[in-house]
C-alpha cells in the first residue's frame, strides 16, 4: 500500500507538471501562430515553417544541456516559453497545411494531400516513440537530444534553401516598404475580413466546422494524452520499451486512418468520413477504460483504426469553404484553436486523471468518449439542414463568379 500510494502521488505530480509546461508554451505560441500563419497569404508560408524549426532546435540544445549538466527542472519552463515565442508546433503545422492548400488547385485531391501530412506526422511520431526507449537506454538523455537537434538542423537547411515560397519577391518588397502601422493593420485584417465580408451562410459554416474541429480535438487529445500515465500505473506497469511500443502502435492507426480517408473519399461525402472516425475513437476509448492487461491495451488500437480521420477531413472541409487568398487566414484560426484546445484538453484531462486515478483510472477515457457526443450532435445538425458537403464545394465558385461579375 505505501508503494501504491507513492506511485499515485508521482502520477498526480507528473500530470500537474505537464499541465504547467503546456500553459507556459501555449500563451506566447497562440499570438505567434495567429500572426505568422495569417500573414502567410501575403508574405509566404516559409516563415511559418522556419521559425518553429529554429525554436525546436533551441529546445533540443537546451534539453541536451539540462540532461548533461543535471540542471534544475525549472529551466524547462524557460525553454517552453522560448519555444512558444517561435510559434511551436501549431505554427509549423498551420503553415504547412496552408502551404499545401494554397498549392493544391484540385479540390478532390485536397483532402488526400492534407491527410498525407497527418500520416507523415503520425508515422514519424510513432517511429520516434518506438526508438526513444532504446535511445534512452543505450545513449542516455543527452545524446538522444543531440541527435534530435541535428535532425532539426537538416530540416532548417532544407526549408531555407530548397523549399520554394508561395509568393514572389515583388510582394515581399512591397510588404517591406509599407509602414509599421499599415503592416500591423494588414496582419490582423485577414482573419477579420474572412468573417466580415463573407456571406452569412459561409460564416455559419466556418464557425460550425471550427467548433466541430475544436470539440473533437479536445476530446481526442485529452484522452490520448493520458495513455502513458495509464500504462505506467498498475496493473500494467510498462517499462520504457513497452511505452515505446505503445506509442509506435499509433503509427498503424495513422496509416489506417490515411487509407480510410483515401478510400472513403472516393465514395462518401466528407461529413460521413468524420462520423466514422469519431465512432472509431469512441470504441477505442471505451475499450481502453477497462484494459487491465498488456495484450488488451495493445488491442485498443483495433477499434481506433480510423480515429485520426476527422482531423484532416475537417481541415479540408474548412479549406474548401474559403478562397485561395484566404487559406492562411482560415489555417491561422485552426492553428490558434489547436493551441488553445490542446492546452485546455491536456490540462483538464490531467487534472481529472489526477483526481480520479485513485478510485478508477479509466474514468477519463469514458469521459473522453462521452464528450464526443458534442461534435456528433453538430454533425447531425448539419446533415438535417441543407448545408451539406455539396454546398461546401459550391460556395467558393459562387463567390468567385460574383466577384468577377462585379469587376466587369
PAVEX-13216 format. One line per 10 residues: number of its first residue (from 1); their letters; for each residue x, y, z of C-alpha. Coordinates in nm, 2 decimals. Layout:
<vodos>
NUM) a) X,Y,Z ~ ...
</vodos>
This chain:
<vodos>
1) xxxxxxxxxx) 0.00,0.00,0.00 ~ 0.28,0.26,0.07 ~ 0.43,0.18,-0.27 ~ 0.09,0.22,-0.44 ~ 0.04,0.55,-0.26 ~ 0.38,0.67,-0.38 ~ 0.31,0.57,-0.74 ~ -0.02,0.76,-0.73 ~ 0.14,1.06,-0.58 ~ 0.41,1.06,-0.86
11) xxxxxxxxxx) 0.13,1.03,-1.12 ~ -0.05,1.33,-0.98 ~ 0.26,1.54,-0.97 ~ 0.37,1.44,-1.32 ~ 0.03,1.53,-1.47 ~ 0.03,1.87,-1.30 ~ 0.39,1.94,-1.41 ~ 0.29,1.86,-1.77 ~ 0.00,2.10,-1.74 ~ 0.21,2.38,-1.62
21) xxxxxxxxxx) 0.46,2.33,-1.90 ~ 0.19,2.32,-2.17 ~ 0.04,2.65,-2.04 ~ 0.39,2.82,-2.04 ~ 0.44,2.72,-2.40 ~ 0.08,2.79,-2.52 ~ 0.05,3.15,-2.41 ~ 0.32,3.30,-2.65 ~ 0.27,3.05,-2.93 ~ -0.10,3.15,-2.96
31) xxxxxxxxxx) -0.02,3.50,-3.07 ~ 0.27,3.39,-3.29 ~ 0.06,3.13,-3.47 ~ -0.22,3.37,-3.53 ~ 0.01,3.64,-3.68 ~ 0.26,3.44,-3.87 ~ 0.02,3.19,-4.04 ~ -0.24,3.45,-4.12 ~ 0.03,3.67,-4.28 ~ 0.13,3.38,-4.50
41) xxxxxxxxxx) -0.13,3.48,-4.76 ~ 0.08,3.80,-4.83 ~ 0.43,3.71,-4.71 ~ 0.45,3.34,-4.79 ~ 0.43,3.04,-4.57 ~ 0.81,2.96,-4.54 ~ 0.85,3.16,-4.22 ~ 0.57,2.96,-4.06 ~ 0.80,2.66,-4.11 ~ 1.14,2.81,-4.04
51) xxxxxxxxxx) 1.06,2.99,-3.71 ~ 0.91,2.68,-3.52 ~ 1.20,2.47,-3.65 ~ 1.45,2.72,-3.51 ~ 1.26,2.71,-3.18 ~ 1.27,2.33,-3.18 ~ 1.64,2.34,-3.23 ~ 1.69,2.58,-2.94 ~ 1.47,2.35,-2.73 ~ 1.68,2.04,-2.83
61) xxxxxxxxxx) 2.00,2.22,-2.74 ~ 1.86,2.33,-2.41 ~ 1.74,1.98,-2.32 ~ 2.09,1.85,-2.40 ~ 2.24,2.10,-2.16 ~ 1.98,2.02,-1.89 ~ 2.05,1.65,-1.92 ~ 2.43,1.67,-1.94 ~ 2.48,1.93,-1.66 ~ 2.18,1.80,-1.45
71) xxxxxxxxxx) 2.02,2.14,-1.43 ~ 1.71,2.21,-1.24 ~ 1.38,2.11,-1.40 ~ 1.26,2.47,-1.35 ~ 1.47,2.56,-1.65 ~ 1.22,2.36,-1.86 ~ 0.97,2.65,-1.81 ~ 1.21,2.90,-1.97 ~ 1.27,2.66,-2.26 ~ 0.89,2.61,-2.31
81) xxxxxxxxxx) 0.84,2.99,-2.31 ~ 1.11,3.05,-2.57 ~ 0.98,2.76,-2.79 ~ 0.64,2.93,-2.77 ~ 0.79,3.26,-2.89 ~ 0.90,3.08,-3.21 ~ 0.55,2.96,-3.27 ~ 0.58,2.60,-3.16 ~ 0.42,2.30,-3.34 ~ 0.09,2.48,-3.41
91) xxxxxxxxxx) 0.26,2.74,-3.63 ~ 0.46,2.48,-3.81 ~ 0.15,2.26,-3.89 ~ -0.07,2.56,-3.96 ~ 0.18,2.70,-4.21 ~ 0.23,2.36,-4.37 ~ -0.13,2.29,-4.42 ~ -0.19,2.64,-4.56 ~ 0.11,2.59,-4.80 ~ -0.05,2.26,-4.93
101) xxxxxxxxxx) -0.40,2.40,-4.95 ~ -0.28,2.71,-5.15 ~ -0.07,2.50,-5.39 ~ -0.34,2.23,-5.44 ~ -0.59,2.35,-5.70 ~ -0.78,2.02,-5.73 ~ -1.05,2.02,-5.46 ~ -1.08,1.64,-5.48 ~ -0.72,1.59,-5.40 ~ -0.70,1.84,-5.12
111) xxxxxxxxxx) -0.84,1.61,-4.86 ~ -0.60,1.33,-4.95 ~ -0.30,1.57,-4.95 ~ -0.39,1.71,-4.61 ~ -0.43,1.36,-4.49 ~ -0.08,1.27,-4.62 ~ 0.07,1.54,-4.39 ~ -0.12,1.39,-4.09 ~ 0.00,1.05,-4.20 ~ 0.37,1.16,-4.21
121) xxxxxxxxxx) 0.33,1.33,-3.87 ~ 0.18,1.02,-3.72 ~ 0.43,0.78,-3.87 ~ 0.73,0.99,-3.76 ~ 0.58,1.03,-3.41 ~ 0.53,0.66,-3.39 ~ 0.88,0.57,-3.50 ~ 1.02,0.83,-3.26 ~ 0.82,0.67,-2.98 ~ 0.94,0.32,-3.08
131) xxxxxxxxxx) 1.30,0.42,-3.09 ~ 1.30,0.66,-2.80 ~ 1.31,0.38,-2.54 ~ 1.61,0.22,-2.70 ~ 1.79,0.55,-2.75 ~ 1.73,0.65,-2.38 ~ 1.85,0.30,-2.26 ~ 2.16,0.29,-2.48 ~ 2.27,0.65,-2.52 ~ 2.10,0.84,-2.23
141) xxxxxxxxxx) 1.90,1.16,-2.25 ~ 2.19,1.40,-2.36 ~ 2.29,1.21,-2.68 ~ 1.93,1.15,-2.76 ~ 1.86,1.52,-2.77 ~ 2.18,1.58,-2.97 ~ 2.05,1.35,-3.24 ~ 1.72,1.53,-3.24 ~ 1.89,1.87,-3.27 ~ 2.09,1.75,-3.57
151) xxxxxxxxxx) 1.76,1.65,-3.74 ~ 1.62,2.00,-3.67 ~ 1.93,2.15,-3.84 ~ 1.88,1.94,-4.15 ~ 1.51,2.04,-4.16 ~ 1.60,2.42,-4.13 ~ 1.85,2.39,-4.41 ~ 1.60,2.22,-4.64 ~ 1.33,2.48,-4.57 ~ 1.55,2.78,-4.63
161) xxxxxxxxxx) 1.75,2.67,-4.93 ~ 1.53,2.41,-5.11 ~ 1.17,2.49,-5.05 ~ 1.00,2.74,-5.28 ~ 0.78,3.00,-5.12 ~ 0.42,3.06,-5.22 ~ 0.47,3.43,-5.32 ~ 0.72,3.62,-5.53 ~ 1.00,3.86,-5.43 ~ 0.80,4.17,-5.55
171) xxxxxxxxxx) 0.53,4.11,-5.29 ~ 0.79,4.08,-5.02 ~ 0.95,4.41,-5.13 ~ 0.61,4.57,-5.12 ~ 0.55,4.45,-4.76 ~ 0.89,4.58,-4.65 ~ 0.81,4.93,-4.79 ~ 0.49,4.98,-4.60 ~ 0.48,5.15,-4.27 ~ 0.47,4.96,-3.94
181) xxxxxxxxxx) 0.11,5.09,-3.87 ~ -0.01,4.96,-4.20 ~ 0.17,4.63,-4.16 ~ 0.00,4.57,-3.82 ~ -0.34,4.66,-3.96 ~ -0.29,4.41,-4.25 ~ -0.16,4.15,-4.01 ~ -0.49,4.13,-3.82 ~ -0.72,4.22,-4.11 ~ -0.70,3.88,-4.28
191) xxxxxxxxxx) -0.90,3.68,-4.02 ~ -1.13,3.98,-3.96 ~ -1.22,4.02,-4.33 ~ -1.26,3.65,-4.36 ~ -1.57,3.67,-4.14 ~ -1.68,4.03,-4.22 ~ -1.71,4.01,-4.60 ~ -1.82,3.65,-4.62 ~ -2.19,3.57,-4.69 ~ -2.40,3.47,-4.39
201) xxxxxxxxxx) -2.41,3.10,-4.50 ~ -2.03,3.09,-4.53 ~ -1.97,3.25,-4.19 ~ -2.20,3.00,-4.02 ~ -2.03,2.71,-4.20 ~ -1.69,2.82,-4.10 ~ -1.79,2.87,-3.73 ~ -1.97,2.54,-3.71 ~ -1.68,2.35,-3.87 ~ -1.43,2.52,-3.64
211) xxxxxxxxxx) -1.64,2.43,-3.34 ~ -1.67,2.07,-3.45 ~ -1.29,2.06,-3.51 ~ -1.22,2.21,-3.17 ~ -1.45,1.98,-2.97 ~ -1.33,1.66,-3.13 ~ -0.97,1.77,-3.10 ~ -1.04,1.85,-2.73 ~ -1.17,1.50,-2.66 ~ -0.91,1.32,-2.87
221) xxxxxxxxxx) -0.60,1.50,-2.74 ~ -0.72,1.49,-2.38 ~ -0.79,1.12,-2.38 ~ -0.49,1.00,-2.58 ~ -0.25,1.22,-2.38 ~ -0.32,1.00,-2.07 ~ -0.21,0.68,-2.23 ~ 0.15,0.70,-2.10 ~ 0.04,0.77,-1.74 ~ -0.22,0.50,-1.76
231) xxxxxxxxxx) 0.03,0.25,-1.89 ~ 0.29,0.33,-1.62 ~ 0.03,0.28,-1.35 ~ -0.08,-0.05,-1.20 ~ -0.17,-0.31,-1.31 ~ 0.01,-0.25,-1.65 ~ 0.34,-0.11,-1.51 ~ 0.50,-0.08,-1.85 ~ 0.88,-0.02,-1.89 ~ 1.02,0.25,-2.12
241) xxxxxxxxxx) 1.05,-0.01,-2.40 ~ 0.68,-0.11,-2.38 ~ 0.59,0.26,-2.36 ~ 0.78,0.30,-2.69 ~ 0.59,0.01,-2.84 ~ 0.26,0.16,-2.73 ~ 0.35,0.49,-2.89 ~ 0.46,0.31,-3.21 ~ 0.13,0.13,-3.23 ~ -0.03,0.47,-3.32
251) xxxxxxxxxx) 0.18,0.45,-3.64 ~ -0.05,0.18,-3.76 ~ -0.35,0.40,-3.66 ~ -0.21,0.69,-3.86 ~ -0.17,0.46,-4.16 ~ -0.51,0.31,-4.14 ~ -0.67,0.65,-4.09 ~ -0.50,0.77,-4.41 ~ -0.61,0.47,-4.60 ~ -0.96,0.52,-4.47
261) xxxxxxxxxx) -0.96,0.89,-4.59 ~ -0.82,0.78,-4.93 ~ -1.07,0.50,-4.99 ~ -1.38,0.66,-4.82 ~ -1.33,0.99,-5.00 ~ -1.39,0.81,-5.33 ~ -1.74,0.70,-5.24 ~ -1.85,0.90,-4.93 ~ -1.90,1.27,-4.85 ~ -1.65,1.43,-4.61
271) xxxxxxxxxx) -1.91,1.45,-4.33 ~ -1.97,1.08,-4.33 ~ -1.59,1.01,-4.31 ~ -1.59,1.23,-4.00 ~ -1.87,1.03,-3.85 ~ -1.68,0.70,-3.90 ~ -1.37,0.85,-3.74 ~ -1.54,0.97,-3.43 ~ -1.72,0.64,-3.37 ~ -1.38,0.47,-3.41
281) xxxxxxxxxx) -1.23,0.69,-3.14 ~ -1.53,0.62,-2.90 ~ -1.48,0.25,-2.94 ~ -1.11,0.27,-2.86 ~ -1.16,0.49,-2.55 ~ -1.43,0.26,-2.40 ~ -1.20,-0.04,-2.45 ~ -0.90,0.15,-2.30 ~ -1.10,0.23,-1.99 ~ -1.13,-0.13,-1.90
291) xxxxxxxxxx) -0.79,-0.26,-2.03 ~ -0.61,-0.42,-1.74 ~ -0.36,-0.64,-1.93 ~ -0.08,-0.56,-2.18 ~ -0.25,-0.76,-2.46 ~ -0.58,-0.58,-2.42 ~ -0.41,-0.24,-2.41 ~ -0.24,-0.31,-2.74 ~ -0.57,-0.43,-2.89 ~ -0.72,-0.09,-2.81
301) xxxxxxxxxx) -0.57,0.02,-3.14 ~ -0.80,-0.20,-3.34 ~ -1.13,-0.02,-3.28 ~ -0.93,0.31,-3.30 ~ -0.81,0.23,-3.66 ~ -0.99,0.54,-3.81 ~ -0.98,0.78,-3.51 ~ -0.75,1.03,-3.69 ~ -0.97,1.06,-3.99 ~ -1.18,1.36,-3.87
311) xxxxxxxxxx) -0.88,1.59,-3.82 ~ -0.76,1.61,-4.18 ~ -1.11,1.58,-4.33 ~ -1.24,1.88,-4.12 ~ -0.93,2.08,-4.22 ~ -1.01,2.00,-4.58 ~ -1.37,2.09,-4.54 ~ -1.27,2.43,-4.40 ~ -1.02,2.48,-4.67 ~ -1.28,2.42,-4.94
321) xxxxxxxxxx) -1.51,2.69,-4.79 ~ -1.26,2.97,-4.84 ~ -1.08,3.13,-5.14 ~ -0.72,3.06,-5.22 ~ -0.62,3.40,-5.08 ~ -0.79,3.32,-4.75 ~ -0.61,2.99,-4.68 ~ -0.37,3.15,-4.44 ~ -0.64,3.32,-4.25 ~ -0.85,3.00,-4.20
331) xxxxxxxxxx) -0.55,2.79,-4.11 ~ -0.44,3.06,-3.87 ~ -0.78,3.02,-3.69 ~ -0.73,2.64,-3.69 ~ -0.37,2.68,-3.55 ~ -0.49,2.91,-3.27 ~ -0.77,2.67,-3.19 ~ -0.52,2.39,-3.18 ~ -0.30,2.57,-2.93 ~ -0.60,2.67,-2.71
341) xxxxxxxxxx) -0.77,2.33,-2.74 ~ -0.46,2.12,-2.69 ~ -0.36,2.32,-2.38 ~ -0.70,2.32,-2.23 ~ -0.77,1.95,-2.31 ~ -0.44,1.82,-2.17 ~ -0.46,2.04,-1.87 ~ -0.83,1.95,-1.79 ~ -0.78,1.58,-1.85 ~ -0.46,1.57,-1.64
351) xxxxxxxxxx) -0.64,1.73,-1.35 ~ -0.93,1.49,-1.39 ~ -0.69,1.19,-1.42 ~ -0.50,1.31,-1.11 ~ -0.83,1.34,-0.92 ~ -0.99,1.00,-1.03 ~ -0.68,0.77,-1.06 ~ -0.72,0.65,-0.71 ~ -1.07,0.51,-0.75 ~ -1.10,0.44,-1.13
361) xxxxxxxxxx) -0.81,0.52,-1.36 ~ -1.02,0.46,-1.67 ~ -1.28,0.73,-1.59 ~ -1.10,0.99,-1.80 ~ -1.13,0.76,-2.11 ~ -1.50,0.71,-2.06 ~ -1.54,1.09,-2.02 ~ -1.35,1.15,-2.34 ~ -1.58,0.91,-2.53 ~ -1.89,1.07,-2.38
371) xxxxxxxxxx) -1.78,1.42,-2.49 ~ -1.77,1.30,-2.85 ~ -2.15,1.34,-2.84 ~ -2.09,1.72,-2.89 ~ -1.93,1.70,-3.23 ~ -2.16,1.42,-3.33 ~ -2.46,1.63,-3.25 ~ -2.33,1.92,-3.45 ~ -2.26,1.70,-3.75 ~ -2.62,1.56,-3.72
381) xxxxxxxxxx) -2.75,1.91,-3.73 ~ -2.55,1.98,-4.04 ~ -2.70,1.67,-4.20 ~ -3.05,1.77,-4.11 ~ -3.01,2.11,-4.28 ~ -2.94,2.19,-4.64 ~ -2.58,2.28,-4.56 ~ -2.42,1.95,-4.66 ~ -2.09,1.86,-4.82 ~ -2.20,1.96,-5.17
391) xxxxxxxxxx) -2.27,2.32,-5.06 ~ -1.92,2.35,-4.93 ~ -1.78,2.29,-5.28 ~ -2.03,2.54,-5.43 ~ -1.96,2.83,-5.20 ~ -1.62,2.92,-5.34 ~ -1.71,2.90,-5.71 ~ -2.02,3.11,-5.65 ~ -1.82,3.37,-5.46 ~ -1.56,3.39,-5.74
401) xxxxxxxx) -1.82,3.43,-6.01 ~ -1.99,3.71,-5.81 ~ -1.66,3.89,-5.78 ~ -1.58,3.85,-6.15 ~ -1.93,3.98,-6.25 ~ -1.88,4.28,-6.01 ~ -1.55,4.36,-6.17 ~ -1.69,4.35,-6.52
</vodos>
